[in-house]
Every structure is written in structure tokens, then in C-alpha cells.
């Protein structure tokens, strides 16, 4: 756990500086809720040090030997899943392929909704996301993965806004690296 705390201590200032944006007036979030505080997770997940620390924190939070693939709702999860896959191989010597989940299947080509790792029945899957509010997009991702027969074993996010995601995902406990309160303090 000491390694996780060290990673979080290095990551928190990046999240506070890069991702937390105090707005002059409220804006609508993807959940439909209004907020004058926005967490732009991509400012962390597309930052070289930020994504490195976040991916390594995920590998400390989740027993990496208990997952066969990692992914989540596109666009937020794409860099996270890729980084977790890379650092699992580099740091843990474990191949964990990444995947992304489109909101809807493509209307051309192979018409896939899930791209990357081929999810099969019985596979154990880690769902990742940058910021969660109500958990709706993560819940939809879980339904998509489970429709393919895979089992979601863990859900991890960078920041939980504490606005209902835990309740929405109650059958798939949410692990957050940080809560809104931690980032705002």
C-alpha cells in the first residue's frame, strides 16, 4: 500500500493543477447535471506523468492477475486502458489487452461496438474511466461487456464526483483514486 500512497501523493497535485477547473457559471455535464466545477480528466490521462502515475496506481489498486482485459467508455477510458495495458506488461510482466467501447456499434466495416481485445465469455474485465458523476456511461459500458459474456470484476476511476455513481454501480463496486473532496481541498 505504501507504493499506492506514493503514487497518489505525486498524482494529486497534477490532478488539482491540470484537471480541476472552477468556472464562473455552471455548465452541463454529460450526466445532465449542472456544475461550476469541471474535472477535465483528459488533462491528466493525456499528460505523460499523469497517465503514468494513474496507470501504475490502478495496477496497485486492482489485483492485476485477476483481470484478462482492460477498457471502458470511449473517449475517457481510451488512454487509461492503453496505459494500464502497457504498464502491466512493463512493470508486472502480464499481458492485459486493452479495448474501447463505442456508444453505439459502427455503421460500417465490422460494425463493432467493442474495439481492441476480443472479449469472450468468462473473461475477467477491468473497466476504467477518468471522471464519474452518476455512473451512467460506466453502467452502459458494463452492460455492453457483460452482453458479450465477460465478467466485470473491478471499476476504477481517477475522480469520483460523489454524485451517485457508487449507487448506480452498486453491483460493481467503484474504486476511485480520488474523490471530488480530495481534489478540491
Secondary structure, DSSP 8 states (H G I E B T S, - for coil): -HHHHHHHHHHHHHIIIIIEEEEEEEEE-TTS-EEEEEE-THHHHTSHHHHHHHHHHHHHHS-GGG-SEEEEETTTTHHHHHHHHHHHHHHH----EEEEE-SS--SSTT--SEEES---TT-EEEEEEEEESS-HHHHHHHHHHHHTT-EEEEEEEEEE-SSSHHHHTTTS-EEEEEEHHHHH-
